[in-house]
């Protein structure tokens, strides 16, 4: 179902893009803000897992895994333009701003989604172990259910 919805969403967003209305300065500022946002997002992703029991390679992979995947940009990018076009009469300056927001959202999709997916595909086998390990610090909470809802006994006969 999502495959159909995703195709329709990206098609409708792409149909509203009017790149001819933008100049290189706006595209440059859009790219600059995207690069700054991705770098900041990567730093925050790393810092958010810094105190976790993950090793350095796994923490580094989190930066790639948390890159934007373009779904939000596609869903939200056209809202400003839609709101402007709903007003009567349509102000050309405000419409230009709405088109700019939409085009920067599409630029974000083009710039972040394919490289993010490629990074995940390329880095996963190189940075992640194939076996699953549970760090010693992670212990089940008493009374926690496992899978089917059944409780599990520990070696000291306490119920977990």
C-alpha positions as CSV (number, residue, x, y, z in Angstrom):
1,X,0.0,0.0,0.0
2,X,2.8,2.4,0.9
3,X,4.5,1.9,-2.4
4,X,1.5,3.3,-4.2
5,X,1.0,6.1,-1.7
6,X,4.7,7.0,-1.9
7,X,4.6,7.2,-5.7
8,X,1.5,9.4,-5.7
9,X,3.0,11.7,-3.0
10,X,6.3,12.2,-4.8
11,X,4.5,12.6,-8.2
12,X,2.2,15.3,-6.9
13,X,5.0,17.2,-5.2
14,X,7.2,17.0,-8.3
15,X,4.3,18.3,-10.5
16,X,4.2,21.6,-8.6
17,X,7.9,22.4,-8.8
18,X,8.7,25.4,-11.0
19,X,12.5,25.5,-10.9
20,X,12.5,28.3,-13.6
21,X,11.2,30.7,-11.0
22,X,14.3,30.3,-8.8
23,X,17.6,31.9,-9.2
24,X,21.0,30.4,-8.3
25,X,21.3,32.4,-5.2
26,X,18.2,30.8,-3.7
27,X,19.3,27.3,-4.7
28,X,22.8,28.0,-3.2
29,X,21.3,29.2,0.1
30,X,19.0,26.1,0.1
31,X,22.0,23.8,-0.5
32,X,24.0,25.6,2.2
33,X,21.2,25.2,4.7
34,X,20.7,21.5,3.8
35,X,24.4,20.8,4.2
36,X,24.5,22.6,7.6
37,X,21.4,20.8,8.7
38,X,22.7,17.3,7.7
39,X,26.1,18.0,9.5
40,X,24.2,19.2,12.6
41,X,21.9,16.2,12.5
42,X,24.8,13.9,12.2
43,X,26.5,15.5,15.2
44,X,23.3,15.3,17.3
45,X,22.8,11.6,16.2
46,X,26.3,10.7,17.3
47,X,26.0,12.6,20.6
48,X,22.6,11.1,21.3
49,X,24.1,7.6,21.3
50,X,27.5,8.6,22.7
51,X,26.7,7.3,26.2
52,X,25.2,4.0,24.9
53,X,27.1,0.7,25.0
54,X,27.5,0.8,21.2
55,X,31.0,0.7,19.9
56,X,32.5,3.5,17.8
57,X,31.6,1.9,14.4
58,X,28.0,1.4,15.5
59,X,27.8,5.0,16.7
60,X,29.2,6.2,13.4
61,X,26.6,4.1,11.5
62,X,23.9,5.9,13.5
63,X,24.9,9.2,11.7
64,X,24.2,7.5,8.3
65,X,21.0,5.9,9.6
66,X,19.6,9.2,10.8
67,X,20.0,11.0,7.6
68,X,16.7,12.4,6.2
69,X,14.8,10.0,4.0
70,X,12.6,12.6,2.2
71,X,9.2,11.4,3.3
72,X,8.6,14.4,5.6
73,X,9.9,16.9,3.0
74,X,7.6,15.5,0.4
75,X,4.6,15.5,2.7
76,X,5.1,19.0,4.2
77,X,7.0,20.8,1.4
78,X,3.9,21.9,-0.5
79,X,1.8,23.0,2.4
80,X,3.1,26.7,2.3
81,X,2.2,26.9,-1.5
82,X,-1.2,25.3,-1.0
83,X,-2.0,27.8,1.8
84,X,-1.0,30.7,-0.4
85,X,-3.1,29.5,-3.4
86,X,-6.1,29.1,-1.1
87,X,-6.1,32.8,-0.4
88,X,-8.1,35.2,-2.5
89,X,-6.6,37.1,-4.2
90,X,-3.2,35.3,-4.5
91,X,-0.3,37.6,-3.7
92,X,2.5,37.0,-6.2
93,X,5.3,37.7,-3.6
94,X,3.8,35.3,-1.2
95,X,3.3,32.7,-3.9
96,X,7.0,33.1,-4.8
97,X,7.9,32.3,-1.2
98,X,5.6,29.2,-1.3
99,X,7.2,28.0,-4.5
100,X,10.7,28.6,-2.9
101,X,9.8,26.5,0.1
102,X,8.5,23.7,-2.2
103,X,11.6,23.8,-4.4
104,X,13.9,23.7,-1.4
105,X,11.9,20.8,0.0
106,X,12.4,19.0,-3.4
107,X,16.0,19.9,-3.4
108,X,16.3,18.3,0.1
109,X,14.7,15.2,-1.3
110,X,17.2,15.0,-4.2
111,X,20.2,15.9,-2.1
112,X,19.6,13.8,1.1
113,X,17.6,10.7,0.1
114,X,19.7,8.9,-2.5
115,X,23.1,9.6,-0.7
116,X,21.5,8.6,2.7
117,X,20.2,5.3,1.3
118,X,23.6,4.7,-0.4
119,X,25.5,5.4,2.8
120,X,23.3,3.0,4.8
121,X,23.7,0.3,2.1
122,X,27.5,0.9,1.8
123,X,28.3,1.3,5.5
124,X,26.1,-1.3,7.1
125,X,28.3,-4.3,6.2
126,X,31.5,-2.4,7.0
127,X,30.5,-1.0,10.4
128,X,28.0,-3.4,11.9
129,X,28.6,-6.9,13.2
130,X,26.5,-9.7,11.8
131,X,25.8,-11.3,15.2
132,X,23.4,-9.9,17.7
133,X,24.8,-9.1,21.1
134,X,23.1,-7.8,24.2
135,X,25.4,-5.6,26.3
136,X,25.8,-6.6,29.9
137,X,24.3,-3.3,31.0
138,X,21.0,-4.2,29.5
139,X,19.0,-6.3,31.9
140,X,15.3,-7.2,31.7
141,X,13.0,-5.3,34.0
142,X,11.2,-7.3,36.7
143,X,7.6,-8.0,35.6
144,X,8.5,-7.4,32.0
145,X,6.8,-9.8,29.6
146,X,8.7,-11.5,26.7
147,X,7.0,-12.0,23.4
148,X,3.9,-14.1,24.2
149,X,3.1,-12.3,27.4
150,X,4.6,-15.1,29.6
151,X,7.0,-14.2,32.4
152,X,10.5,-15.6,32.6
153,X,12.2,-16.9,35.6
154,X,15.8,-16.0,36.4
155,X,18.4,-18.4,38.0
156,X,17.7,-16.9,41.5
157,X,14.0,-17.9,41.0
158,X,12.8,-14.3,40.7
159,X,10.2,-13.7,38.0
160,X,11.2,-11.4,35.2
